[in-house]
Amino acid sequence: MKGVFVNYRKLATEISQWIKKEVESAKLKGVVFGLSGGVDSSVVGVLCKNVFPDAHLALILPCFSSEEDTEDAKLVVENFGLNSKIINVEPVFLEFAKILEIDPHSRELPVVNIKPRLRMVTLYYFANRLNYLVVGTGNKSELTMGYFTKYGDGGVDILPLGDLTKTEVYKLAKVLGIPERIIKKPPSAGLWPGQTDEEEMKIKYKELDKIISVFEKKQNLSGSKKDLAEKILTKSKVAIHKLRPPKIFKVKMKKLKNKNIKEVRNEKGRTFKTS
């Protein structure tokens, strides 16, 4: 976020109002979101509750999750009076792993990414049932690195924290009164026991956020920071497909002169004829 000073209390109100506007624009009734026990989902939960005090649902969806994360999610529910449900998707994951003939304890990405995709399915079930919008919890730091699962935690309708770095999310969490133990614990996607975001991305959020700030201010870098910035840019370019909607083949048709034939031109400019 560009600028020197940010009033995070005012920002919280602005984001909450934006969420409300998006729900109203979609002609829906409220919001549903996953509550992991981490700082991002806790912030999203409070922002949603502020404008939808009744028409909101926090889903706690453990799947080989740590007990600490589940307890932290419950703490947020209790502290802020959130409407919530706990749905253990672990049995579904285990059964699916059996069908696919894979090791459910594997740390390979194709396997662990099933977990956030099962959560996405669950969120959209309740969204459809209740006429709610699915609110995502991803932040700018994660989006820049492509650190999310396509059609998993990336499968959402809106991303209220998408223009805030992790550093800024922490500041927002403090003014919202998110419990200190949630703010201080190492960020984790909970893909396997002991897994952390920073180990997976191979960069600290503080370093990443400083580079993002440099990008936004169009400042120059040198030495090791320049090398790091180039690695982040490369990572971002490789993952850009995760942020884009599916590409659509465009068909352009026109009648040829004096002929009952149509010319079809694809998006690369190649043509073929059809009667």
Secondary structure, DSSP 8 states (H G I E B T S, - for coil): --SS---HHHHHHHHHHHHHHHHHHTT--EEEEE--SSHHHHHHHHHHHHH-SSSEEEEE--SS--HHHHHHHHHHHHHHT--EEE---HHHHHHHHHHHT--TT---HHHHTHHHHHHHHHHHHHHHHHTEEEB----HHHHHHT-S-TTTTT--SB-TTTTS-HHHHHHHHHHHT--HHHHHS-----SSTT--HHHHHTS-HHHHHHHHHHHHHT----HHHHHHHHHHHHHHHHTGGGGS-------EEEE-TTSS-EEEE-TTS-EEEE-
